[in-house]
């Protein structure tokens, strides 16, 4: 009996630790996008027509260098995010080279990509464009897993904007380059066909609202200071 109780306690503590390691914010502390985001474009509206035409335009970019970048941007692992933001940051970002920055981004990215976008996704359950038009994307291996996941708003786009803003707090001299790369990270989603254009624009707006919430979190601020110190030493 004691052994079973010990195993249950160990499992519970592991779950708690795991949860803490992947978010700074609680679900309640993250921006609630259903409160301030409007409805997605209605079928047949002018904004829906814009979504359709941007989807068609995105398909023409898939075999270009921009299309290759969009495929690369589909990967939201911390390693890949740091890699694609390195040029804009002006320094190689990686777990080995910048461990404190790695720790910061690894924990905050899903505060934007998951917690800040989940409410609207669950409320509207908007059909993704590749499913709506029954066409392939540039990242076929991800299609089945996301087919029934709400398209509005884009979590990738929220991540791109929020990560860019956090990195700009560390290296403000490169803020313009970082903001540009963060927006491109989101724009990649309508190019590969996983999101409507309006999903991306909404996701970028939500992502911009995550940083103020993070700055109210003591653990985030502590890690941000560590990341700044690391950058100051390396530069």
C-alpha positions in Angstrom: 0.0 0.0 0.0 2.8 2.4 0.9 4.6 1.6 -2.3 1.5 2.4 -4.3 1.0 5.7 -2.5 4.6 6.6 -3.2 4.2 5.8 -6.9 1.1 7.9 -7.1 2.7 10.8 -5.3 5.8 10.5 -7.7 3.5 10.5 -10.7 1.6 13.5 -9.5 4.7 15.5 -8.8 6.1 14.6 -12.2 2.9 15.9 -13.8 3.1 19.1 -11.8 6.8 19.7 -12.7 6.2 18.9 -16.3 3.3 21.4 -16.5 5.4 24.1 -14.9 8.3 23.5 -17.2 6.2 24.2 -20.3 4.4 27.4 -19.4 5.0 30.5 -17.3 1.3 31.5 -17.3 -1.7 29.6 -16.1 -4.6 29.3 -18.5 -6.4 32.0 -16.4 -3.4 34.4 -16.7 -3.0 34.1 -20.5 -5.0 36.5 -22.7 -8.5 35.2 -23.2 -8.9 35.7 -27.0 -12.6 35.1 -27.1 -13.1 38.3 -25.1 -11.4 40.7 -27.5 -11.3 38.8 -30.9 -14.2 39.1 -33.3 -15.7 36.3 -35.3 -13.8 34.8 -38.3 -14.9 36.0 -41.7 -18.3 34.7 -42.6 -18.6 32.5 -45.7 -19.3 34.7 -48.7 -18.1 37.9 -47.1 -15.5 40.1 -48.7 -13.0 39.1 -46.0 -13.7 35.5 -46.8 -13.0 36.2 -50.4 -9.7 37.7 -49.4 -8.9 34.5 -47.5 -9.6 32.5 -50.6 -7.5 34.6 -52.9 -4.6 34.7 -50.4 -4.8 30.9 -50.2 -4.6 30.7 -54.0 -1.7 33.1 -54.0 0.1 31.0 -51.3 0.0 28.0 -53.5 2.0 29.9 -56.2 4.8 30.5 -53.6 5.2 26.9 -52.5 7.9 26.0 -55.0 9.9 29.2 -54.3 12.5 30.0 -51.7 9.8 31.6 -49.7 7.8 28.4 -49.9 10.8 26.5 -48.5 11.1 28.9 -45.6 7.4 28.4 -44.9 8.0 24.6 -44.6 10.8 25.2 -42.2 8.7 27.6 -40.2 6.1 24.8 -39.7 8.3 23.2 -37.0 7.6 24.9 -33.7 10.2 23.0 -31.7 12.5 25.2 -29.6 15.5 24.2 -31.5 14.0 25.1 -34.8 12.5 28.4 -33.6 15.9 29.5 -32.3 17.6 28.5 -35.6 15.2 30.4 -37.8 15.4 33.5 -35.6 19.2 33.5 -35.3 19.9 35.6 -38.4 17.4 38.3 -37.2 18.9 38.2 -33.7 22.4 38.6 -35.1 23.8 35.6 -33.2 23.5 31.8 -33.3 20.8 30.8 -30.9 20.9 27.2 -29.6 20.7 25.1 -26.5 24.5 24.8 -26.6 25.4 28.4 -27.4 22.6 30.3 -25.5 21.2 28.0 -22.9 19.4 30.7 -20.9 17.7 32.1 -24.0 16.8 28.5 -24.9 15.2 27.9 -21.5 13.2 31.2 -21.8 11.8 30.5 -25.3 11.2 26.8 -24.6 8.9 27.7 -21.7 7.1 30.8 -23.0 6.3 29.8 -26.6 3.2 27.7 -25.8 1.9 30.5 -23.5 1.3 32.1 -26.9 0.7 29.2 -29.2 -1.6 27.2 -26.9 -2.9 29.1 -23.9 -3.6 32.4 -25.6 -5.3 30.9 -28.7 -7.2 27.9 -27.3 -10.5 29.6 -26.4 -11.2 31.0 -29.9 -10.0 27.7 -31.6 -12.4 25.8 -29.4 -15.3 28.3 -29.8 -15.3 28.5 -33.6 -13.7 25.3 -34.7 -13.1 26.9 -38.1 -12.2 24.4 -40.9 -8.6 24.7 -42.1 -8.3 25.7 -45.8 -6.6 22.5 -46.9 -9.6 20.5 -45.4 -12.1 23.0 -46.7 -10.8 22.8 -50.3 -9.7 19.1 -50.0 -6.2 19.9 -51.2 -2.7 19.0 -50.1 -0.4 21.2 -48.1 3.4 21.7 -48.2 3.7 19.7 -44.9 1.6 16.5 -45.6 2.8 14.7 -42.5 1.0 17.3 -40.3 -2.3 17.2 -42.1 -4.1 14.4 -40.3 -3.1 15.6 -36.9 -4.4 19.1 -37.5 -7.4 18.4 -39.7 -9.9 18.7 -36.8 -8.0 21.4 -34.9 -9.6 24.9 -35.2 -8.0 27.1 -37.8 -9.0 30.5 -36.2 -6.8 31.8 -34.6 -3.3 30.7 -35.7 -1.2 29.4 -32.8 2.0 29.4 -35.0 1.4 33.1 -35.8 1.0 33.9 -32.1 4.2 32.1 -31.3 6.1 34.0 -34.0 5.0 37.4 -32.8 5.5 36.6 -29.1 8.9 35.1 -29.6 10.1 38.0 -31.7 9.0 40.4 -28.9 10.7 38.5 -26.2 13.9 38.3 -28.2 13.7 42.0 -28.8 13.6 42.6 -25.1 17.0 40.8 -25.0 18.5 42.4 -28.0 16.6 45.7 -28.7 19.2 46.8 -31.3 17.8 44.1 -33.6 14.1 44.6 -32.8 13.1 45.6 -36.4 14.7 42.5 -37.9 13.1 40.3 -35.2 9.6 41.8 -35.6 9.9 41.2 -39.4 11.0 37.6 -38.9 8.3 37.0 -36.3 5.6 38.2 -38.8 7.1 36.0 -41.5 6.9 33.0 -39.2 3.1 33.5 -39.1 2.7 34.4 -42.8 4.2 31.0 -43.6 1.0 29.4 -42.4 -1.2 30.6 -45.2 1.5 29.8 -47.7 1.7 26.2 -46.7 -2.1 26.0 -46.6 -2.7 25.3 -42.9 -4.4 28.6 -42.1 -6.6 31.2 -43.7 -5.0 34.6 -44.1 -7.4 36.1 -41.4 -6.3 33.3 -39.0 -2.8 34.5 -39.3 -3.6 38.2 -38.8 -5.6 37.3 -35.7 -2.9 35.1 -34.3 -0.3 37.8 -34.7 -2.5 40.2 -32.8 -3.0 37.7 -30.0 0.7 37.0 -29.9 1.5 40.6 -29.3 -0.6 40.6 -26.2 1.2 37.8 -24.5 4.3 39.7 -23.5 2.5 42.1 -21.0 1.1 39.0 -19.3 4.5 37.4 -19.2 6.1 40.5 -17.7 3.7 40.2 -14.7 5.1 36.8 -14.0 8.1 36.7 -11.6 9.6 33.5 -13.0 9.5 34.9 -16.5 11.2 38.1 -15.4 13.9 36.2 -13.6 14.7 34.1 -16.6 14.5 37.1 -18.9 17.2 38.8 -16.8 19.4 35.6 -17.0 18.9 35.6 -20.8 19.9 39.3 -21.0 23.0 38.7 -18.9 23.9 35.7 -21.2 23.6 37.9 -24.3 25.6 40.7 -22.7 28.4 38.3 -22.0 28.4 36.7 -25.5 28.2 39.9 -27.6 
